């Protein structure tokens, strides 16, 4: 038996949605360049807000990546 691989050509809706979300996150990060104070337990640190937003975005992506994987 020969199996045919049927793939649609073009951009999928999922890829477009991901692209729009990534663009929105980049715009928000670029617009927030002030310093921000962050209290972590008993420590108080001051970092650029864009760095904090980038760290949160990366951690969110990693958490979503691992939670979306199926066990096989």
Helices and strands as residue ranges (DSSP letters): H 13-31, E 35-40, E 43-48, H 49-68
